[in-house]
């Protein structure tokens, strides 16, 4: 009986620790998304220049450009836009994509220069 109680206690502790880890990870992800959006509002001159450079290469700066499944100023996959093709949503989604994947627009431009896509 003691052996079963001990095993049950260990199992409960393991579950509690697992759920607390998941909750902490979700809070961290939410905070990093908020920081990404906030960082995008305060772009440095280099970041703005790199962002504009990519937009010009991708669409000529046109929010309504279309190429297959890619749409808008940054030629984002239409699935990323979730049916909202507005310029405001394109800016938000592009910033989240670039900061999530490359860490900065400057890094995204560097990648674009070597691969001709980002």
C-alpha positions in Angstrom: 0.0 0.0 0.0 2.8 2.4 0.9 4.5 1.6 -2.4 1.3 2.5 -4.3 0.9 5.8 -2.3 4.5 6.7 -3.1 4.1 6.0 -6.8 0.8 8.0 -6.9 2.5 10.9 -5.1 5.4 10.9 -7.6 3.0 10.8 -10.5 1.0 13.7 -9.1 4.1 15.8 -8.5 5.3 15.0 -12.1 2.0 16.1 -13.5 2.0 19.3 -11.5 5.5 20.1 -12.6 4.7 19.4 -16.2 1.6 21.7 -16.2 3.5 24.5 -14.4 6.2 24.3 -17.1 3.6 24.5 -19.9 2.0 27.5 -18.3 5.3 29.2 -17.9 6.2 28.5 -21.5 2.8 29.9 -22.7 3.3 33.1 -20.6 6.8 33.5 -22.0 5.5 33.1 -25.6 2.8 35.6 -25.1 5.3 38.1 -23.6 7.7 37.6 -26.5 4.9 38.3 -29.0 4.0 41.5 -27.2 7.7 42.5 -27.2 7.9 41.8 -30.9 5.0 44.0 -31.7 6.3 46.8 -29.4 9.8 46.5 -31.0 8.3 46.8 -34.4 6.8 50.2 -33.5 10.3 51.6 -32.7 12.4 50.6 -35.7 15.8 52.0 -36.0 16.9 53.7 -39.2 18.7 50.5 -40.3 15.6 48.4 -39.5 13.3 50.7 -41.4 15.7 50.8 -44.4 15.9 46.9 -44.4 12.1 46.6 -44.1 11.6 49.0 -47.0 14.3 47.3 -49.1 12.5 43.9 -48.7 9.1 45.5 -49.5 10.5 47.0 -52.7 12.0 43.7 -53.8 9.0 41.7 -53.0 6.2 43.9 -54.4 7.5 47.3 -55.3 5.9 48.5 -52.1 2.4 47.6 -53.3 0.0 46.3 -50.5 -2.2 44.7 -53.2 0.4 42.8 -55.2 -0.3 39.1 -55.7 2.0 36.3 -56.8 0.4 32.8 -56.4 -0.3 32.2 -52.8 1.7 35.3 -51.7 0.0 38.6 -51.2 0.7 42.2 -50.3 3.6 44.5 -49.7 5.8 41.8 -48.1 4.5 38.9 -50.2 3.2 37.0 -47.2 1.6 33.6 -47.7 -2.2 34.3 -47.6 -2.6 31.8 -44.8 -0.6 34.0 -42.5 -3.0 36.9 -43.1 -6.1 34.8 -42.0 -8.4 36.6 -44.6 -7.4 40.1 -43.4 -5.5 41.7 -46.2 -5.5 45.2 -44.8 -2.2 47.2 -44.8 -2.3 47.3 -41.0 -2.6 43.5 -40.7 0.1 43.0 -43.3 2.5 45.3 -41.3 1.7 43.4 -38.1 2.0 40.0 -39.6 5.2 40.9 -41.5 6.8 42.2 -38.3 5.8 39.1 -36.3 7.1 36.8 -39.0 10.4 38.6 -39.4 11.1 39.1 -35.7 10.0 35.5 -35.0 12.1 33.9 -37.8 15.1 36.3 -38.2 15.2 38.4 -35.1 15.3 41.7 -37.1 14.6 43.2 -40.5 18.4 43.6 -41.0 18.9 39.8 -40.5 15.9 39.1 -42.9 17.5 41.3 -45.5 20.8 39.5 -45.1 19.0 36.2 -45.6 17.2 37.6 -48.7 20.5 38.7 -50.2 21.8 35.2 -50.1 18.6 33.3 -50.9 16.5 35.8 -52.9 13.5 35.2 -50.5 12.9 35.6 -46.8 
